[in-house]
Amino acid sequence: MGRYPVDVTAMLVGVHVVCAILTAFLFAIGHAGVVDYATFESAAVLHGQVWRLFTYAFIHQPSGGALLLFAIEMYMLFFFGREVERFLGRRAYIWLYLLLLIVPVLILEAWGLLHQTRTGFFGSAALHFAVFAAFVTIYPNVQFFLRIPAKWVFLIFAAIATLSGLAAHDWQDLLVLWDSIALAFIFIELRGAGPELAWINDFKARFRPKPKLYVVQKSTTRAVEPDDVYASIDPILDKISKSGMGSLTETERKILDRARNRLLKKD
């Protein structure tokens, strides 16, 4: 809008805020029953009301404490979701959000069929906590909140939510929470999270046969770097804008770092 780019995360925050305001007005005028048609309910989905698989996440309880938690949730989505979107690229980020939206309630649907019970669910707390989990998977050592690494903040919040669910015997919320976390982690890992998850590759490498070593003559030729630094990295920057940092190969990352160092020396 004007000079300010509007990304998918900002649009999602806007949609959630508008839905929260509409829900509050429906409660205020005495039509709270309308909201029930948007929540997830396993029996209703089986009877053809498939829109509930999508709309449940946009229903937010309009009580004072719930709205305060909703405001914190939207801040976390805006702050961490934008970083995940930049890393993955717009298209992959949309896929991640859709999977986090649909897969957990499909598992709830299967849970209800397996145990012959009716399951219901609404709200987006687990979905957006999974977006935070995706951020932590990519950048586990980023420090915030009193300079605590992101991975420890995630573990603290996950432990609090898990203990609360266990104490209340809320198995349904626990199922949705950990399904969402696992889905976010797997999605980021499959997309390639870069050196931050190098320990996974190191663990896999222990079970691979070791390659044979060969003596290679050291090359005396030196690669000539182009004088125009910007021209050498323009294709890489275009690739980042389209597909995110995670799409870069190791060679492209080295070229980008080398160009940055040259620019710093010029300055």
N, C-alpha and C positions, 0 to 999 in steps of 0.2 A: 504494500500500500504506500504509494509515493516512493520514497527512497528506501523504505524498510521492507525486507523480504518477509513473506508470511509462509512459514513451513507447515507441514502436515501436523506437527505437534501443536502449534498455535491454534490451528483450526479445530483440533480435537478438544483442546481446553475450552474454546469458545462454545462448541456444541454442548459439552457437559455443563457449562455454567448456565446456558440458556435453558437446558432441560431441568436443572435444579430450580431455577426461578419459576418455570411453568409448573413444576410439581408443587412448590410452595403455594402458588396461587390457587391450584386445584384444591389443596387442603383447606385454604382460607375460605373458599366459597362453598365448601361442603360437598365437593365432587371427588373425594379421595378414591372412591371406587373405580374411577376411570383408570387410575394408575395400575390397578390390579391386572388390567389387560396387557400391560407391557412387561410385567415381571415374568421370570422363567418359572414355569410349572410343568412338570414332566407329563402329567396326564393330558394337559391342554395341548402340548406339542404333538402328542400321539394322535390327537383329534384334528390335526391340520393347522394349528396356530403356530406356524414355524417362525413367525416374526419375533416370537419371544426369545429365540436363540440369539437375537441381536439387541433387542431393546432393553433387556433386563439391566445392562450395564449403565444405562442412562437414567435410571431411577435412583434418586438420592433422597434419603429421609430428611424432611424439612425441620427436624427439631434443632434446638440451639447447639447442643454438643455435637450432633452429627454434621451440621453445616460447618462448624469450626474444623472438624477433622477433614471434611470435604475440601475446605480452602487449603489446608496443608497438603492434601493429596494432589490438588491441581497445581500447586507450586512445585511439588516434586516431579509431576509429569512434565511441566514446562521446562524445568531446569535439566533433568536427566534425560527426558525423551528427546530433546533437541540434540543432545550429544550422541545418543544412539542413532538418531536419524542421519546425522552427519557422517557417522562411521559406516553405516550400512548403505546409505543412499535411499532416496525416497521410495522407490518401488519395493525394495526388500523390507523397509520399515513398515510399509502398509501391510505387507504379508504377515509380518510378525504380529502386528496389532490385531489383524483379523484372526489369526490362529489363537492368540491369547483370549480373544473374545468368544470364539465358538467352541474350541476343543474342550475346555473345562466343563461346560454345561452339557456337551455331548457325553462326557464321562459320567456326569450326574444322571443323565437320562439312562445310560446303561446300568448305573448303580441302582436306580429305581426299578428297572425291569428285572434285574437279577434278584433283588430282595423283595420284590412285589410291594414296593412302597411308593408313595408320592413324594417327590422332591421339589423344593422351591428355592429360588435364589434371586437376589437383586443386588445392585450396587457394583462399583468398579474398583474397590479397594485392592482386591487380590490381583486384578488385571494390571493396575498401575504399579503395584509393588513388584510385579514381574518385570515391568519395564525398568524399574530400578535395579532388579537382579541382572537384567541384560547389561545395564551400564557398569555394574560391578564386575561382571564377567569380562568386559572389555578393559576397564580401567580399575583393577582391584586395589591399587596402591595410591590412588588419588586421595589427598587429605582434605577433610572439611569437618565441621562440627568439632571444634576444639582440636583440630589437627589429628583427628583419628582417621586411619585409612578406611576407605570405603568398604572394604571387605568385612571389617570388624563391625562397622555400623549396620551393614546388612545382616550379619549373624545375630547381632543384638536384637534388631527388630523382628527377625524371623523367629528367634527363640521366644520373645514376648508373645507373639501371635500364636505360636504353637502351644506354649504353656497355658494360655488363656483358653484355647480350644479344647485342650485335654481336660482342664478343670471343669469346663462346662459340658463336656461330652459332645461337643459340636463337631462330629466327624465329617459332616458335609462341608463346613467351612475349611476344615483342615485339608480335605481332599482337593478342594478348589485351589487353595493356597499353594500346596506343594506340587500339584499338577502344573500350575502356571509357572512356578519357579523353575521346575525341571524343563518345561517346554522352552522357556526363554534361554536357559543355559545351553540346551542342545542346539537351538537355532543359531545362536551366536557362534558356538564352537564349530558347527558345520559351515558357517559362512567364512570362518577364518578370522580369529580375533587377534592375530599378530603375535608379537613376542610376549605379550602379557600372559599367554597360556602356553608358554614354551615347555612348562613342566609336563604337560600332557604328552607332547611329542617326545620328550626325553623318556617318559615312562614307556611309551610304545616302542621306542628305539631299543630298549633293553631286551626285548623279545625278538628282535630282528637279527638275522645272521650278519656278522660283521663283514664289511667289504674288504676285498684284497687290496693291499697297498702297492702302488707302482711309483717308481722314480720318474719324475717329469722334469725335463730341462726348463730352467727358469727363463722366461722370455725377457729379452733385453729391450724390446720395443715398449714404448710408453704411449698410452692412449692420449690423443690430443683432444682436449676439451674445447668445445666451441666458444668463440669469443662472446657471442650473444647468449648470456645465461638465460634470459627470458625465453628465447626461442627454443632452447633445449628442454625446458620444463613445461612449455605450453601444452603439449599433448597430455602430459601427466596431470596437470591441473584440470584439464577438460575431463579426464577419466575420473578424477576425484569428485567433481561436481555432479557427474552422472551416476556413479556407482558407489561412491564413498571410499574412505581410506582403506577399507578392508579388501578392495579389489586390486590393490597394487601388488605387483610381484616384488620379490626381494631386490632384484636389479633396479626396478623403478624407485624403490625406497632409497637405495643408495645414491641414485642420480639426484633425487630430490634433496637429500641431506648434503651432497657435495655442492649443489648449486646454492643452497642456503649459506654454507660456510664461505663460499666465494663472495656472496653479496655482503656478508658481515665484514669480511676483510676489506672490501672496497669502502664500506662506510667508515 
